[in-house]
Amino acid sequence: MRKNLSLRILVGLICVLGMSLSLSAQQAAAPVTTVNYSGSFVVNFTITVKSTIAATKNIACTVSALVLDSGSGNTITEIAGNAVVRGSGSTVACTATLPYSWNLATGTIDKINLSYSVQEPAAITSAAQAYPNRTSSQSLGTMSVPTTGTTTTINVSSTI
């Protein structure tokens, strides 16, 4: 009888402990509080053309932002681009504007990884248009999330 009572107490403790663990898991899964960060990146490209590209061809400029919100585990990727006609000069100006609106749990400590790409052809609609081609991509580094309402201007010099 005493063994039976001990077994019942043990089973009861396990059940209570199991419920406690279950409640802790539910509490841990509660939604995190986020704050909205919005603004825009304006990337001004000065592209030096050394490759053979016809004056009538479009050259694309693209900017990418990658944010890992460490507080929520959410990964955000933003991409924006523009295309301009190459023209006859040795340099081309192109601007890509990337507006953003991110809900971040830890925006005050999160970092943004920025990168860019410049390419010709700007668009490929058939296999015949894929070549010749030229692409240049680089990282612009890492920065803190700007204060809401900020327009961040970045100047890039690239050669294709």
C-alpha positions, -999 to +999 in steps of 0.1 A: +000+000+000+028+023+009+045+016-025+012+023-043+008+057-025+044+067-033+038+058-069+007+080-070+025+109-055+053+105-080+029+104-109+011+134-095+044+153-093+053+144-128+019+156-140+022+189-122+058+193-134+046+186-170+019+212-168+044+237-154+068+230-183+039+233-208+028+267-194+064+279-195+066+269-232+034+288-239+047+319-221+079+317-241+060+317-273+042+349-265+045+375-293+074+399-290+068+436-289+081+454-320+087+491-330+083+503-366+114+518-382+108+534-416+127+556-440+147+552-472+181+546-486+190+566-517+220+552-534+237+574-561+258+554-585+286+568-606+293+539-630+325+540-651+320+520-683+351+501-695+333+471-710+320+471-745+284+482-740+263+498-768+252+533-761+215+522-765+217+495-738+203+499-703+225+495-672+209+485-640+218+496-605+205+478-575+207+481-537+199+454-512+194+456-474+194+425-451+183+428-415+182+400-389+160+412-361+177+394-332+148+400-308+122+381-330+145+360-352+128+376-383+150+381-414+141+409-437+154+414-472+147+445-493+159+451-529+153+481-551+168+491-585+167+513-615+179+512-651+194+540-672+205+542-708+243+538-711+247+567-735+280+576-752+300+589-723+325+569-701+304+574-670+267+568-662+247+581-633+220+559-617+200+563-585+182+535-567+158+544-539+149+517-513+120+528-490+115+505-460+092+499-431+103+473-406+088+461-374+118+452-352+119+439-317+155+450-312+160+478-337+183+498-314+209+470-316+201+453-350+224+459-379+217+463-416+239+446-442+239+467-474+252+456-508+249+468-544+250+455-579+255+471-613+248+451-644+242+451-681+219+439-696+194+454-672+167+429-682+169+396-700+138+385-719+153+358-741+184+336-740+199+356-769+200+387-747+219+370-719+253+376-735+275+395-735+269+407-700+288+424-672+279+425-634+297+441-605+285+435-569+299+445-536+291+449-499+285+484-486+292+473-451+271+471-420+252+499-403+228+505-374+191+509-381+185+546-387+160+566-367+124+565-382+119+591-409+156+592-419+167+593-456+202+578-458+221+588-488+250+567-500+274+574-529+288+545-548+315+544-575+315+512-596+332+500-628+318+476-653 
